[in-house]
Amino acid sequence: MAKYSSGPNREILEAALQGLEAQRQKLEEQITQVRGMLGRRAGRPSKSAQAASSAGAGAPAGARRKRVLSPEARKRIAAAQKKRWAAFRKKQG
């Protein structure tokens, strides 16, 4: 059985690790750019994309804009919820 020395093998592994870490950094930057482009509307970057690009890789990934409902949608949701509560109270007695 052949024995391997740890010298050249370790150097190769360290070089491979450095290369992989450099690739990971490039990929993370590209992912941040693509996420920023996905968040854009009408040619302007979203606030979360601006925060991610200004803060760098340490920005929270879950930062999103608040959803806005139209008044008609709010009325439909409220009516449906009232209907559900009425059915629940009727069932309870």
FENBEL-V410948 format. One line per field, one symbol per residue. phi: phi as a letter, one per 20 degrees, with the letter a starting at -180 (. if undefined). A space follows every 50 residues. Layout:
phi = ???
This chain:
phi = .eddeeffffffffffffffffffffffffffffffffefclndffffff ffffenfefffefcfffddfgfffffffffffffffffffffp
